Amino acid sequence: MKIRILNRQDALAGGLFVLFGLAGAYIASSYPIGTAMRMGAGYFPLVLGGILVVLGLVVGLRSLRLQVAANEAHEVAEALGRGAAGLRRLAGLRPALFVGAGVLAFALLAPHQGLVLATVALTLLSGYAHQEVRIRELLGLSVALAFFGSAVFAYGLGLPLPVLPA
């Protein structure tokens, strides 16, 4: 039997998650932990470190494959997949670009145009990160989020953000 790494990036990410989770849990263990009802300073970092370790193990193990015998058809399919991987990487930029544009639009619009318009712009631009965009769903979601965000942040918490353009 042979263990083979299918995705080096996932294996490295999983290892780093485990490493950071263990380091965080180790540091948190020097603080008082407490109980779930009366949490100490180390309780949340310890739990978060444990979750990070589990997540790292899941990500790392998914990048591995146990091979009993070499399969030539698999190697041919893998070689063909490498050519298609370049095209997938280019398509992978779409979400990052649209989500980044949405966050930038929110940051620029919120102080001057208000929370409602900034939230609508954020939702619409970020929604285009998905390849199958449904404009009706995005419009409904943006209206609901704008209403909720205004109610919670401007009125509920009293943050000094304009709700509508001045």
N, C-alpha and C positions, 0 to 999 in steps of 0.2 A: 504494500500500500504506500501511496505517495501523496503528500499534501502539496497542493499547488495554489499559488496566489493568483486569483483571476483578476483582481482589481487592486493594484498597488496603492492607489490613492485612498481607497476605502480601508485597506489594511493599515496604512499609516494613520489615517484619521481615527480609526478604532483604537490603535495603540496609544495615541495622544490623549484621547478621551479617558482611557483607563488610567494613564499616568497622571493626568491632571485631577481626576476624580480621587485617586488614592492619595495624592499630595494634599488635596483639599480636606479629605476626611482625616488624614493624619494631623494636619494643623488644627482642625476643628476639635479633635479629641483632647487637645490641651486646655480647652475652655470647658466650663461647666455645661453639661448636656441637658440636664433636667428631664422632664417627662413631656408627653404630648400635651398634657393640660397646663403644665407650667414649664414652658420651654426656656432653656438657658441660652447663653450666647452661642454655644457650639451646636445646638440642635439642628437648626436649618442648614448650616454649611455641611454638617455630617450627612444629613439626608440627601442634600444636593450632590455631594461627592459620591454617595452610593448610587444615586440615579445615573450620574455620569459614567460610573464604572459599568453599570449594566448596559447602558446605551453603547458604550465603547465595545463591550463584548459582542453585542448583537451586530454592530456595524462591522467589526473585525471578522467575526465568524462568517458573515454573509459573503465576505470577499475571498474566502477559502473554498477549495474544492478537494474532496478526497477522491483520488483516482486509483482504481484497481488495476487497470490495464490501459495502455495508450490507445486512443481511438482516432484513427486517421481522418474520419469524416468530421470529427469535432475540430481537428486542427485546420482543415480546409475551411470550415464555416468560420472559425476564428480569424483566419487570414482575410476572408471576405468582409468580416465585420470590422476589421481595422480600417478598411477603406471607407466604410460608411460612418465610422466614428468621427472622422473629420467633419462630415456634413452635420452630424448631430451636435458637435461642439459649437458650430456657427449658429445653429438653431437654439442652442442653450443660452445664447446671449440675449435673446428676446426678453425673457422674464426679468433679467437683471436691469436691462435698459429701461423697460416700462415701469418697473417698481421704483427704480432710482429717480426717474422723471416724475413720478407721482409724489414721492417724498419731497423732491426739490420744489415742485409746484405748490405743495402744501406749505412749505417753509416760507416761500415768497408771497403767497396769497393771504395766509392767515392774519398777519398783523394789519394789513391794509384793506382787504376785501371781505374779511370776516370768516368766521369758523364754518359757516354753511357752505359758501362757495369753495373754500379751500378743501373741505371734506369731499364735496362732489368731484372736484378736479382730481384729488388723490384717488378716489374710488374708480373713476372712469379710466384714468391712465393706468393704474395698477391692474385693472380688469383686462386690459389689452395684453397683459403678459401671457394670458392663456390663449392658445391658438384658436380655440372655438369660442369666440366672443359672442355673447348674447346681450345685445344692447338693452333690451327691455329689463332683463335681470339686473344689469349693471345700474340702470337708472333707478329702479326700485330700491336696490341696495344702497345706492348713494344717498337717496332721500331719507331712508331709514337711519343710516349712519349719521347723516348731518343732523337730523332731529335728535337722535340719542346723544351724540357728542355735544351738541349745544345744551341739551337739558342737563347732562351730567357735569360737564366742565365749566360752562359759563354760568349756569344758574345754580346747580347743586353745589359745586365746589367754590364758586365765586371767583374763578380765574379771570384776570383782567384781559380777556380776549374779546374783540368785537364779534358779535354774532352775525350781523349783516353789514354791508358796506356803509360807510358814514356818508 
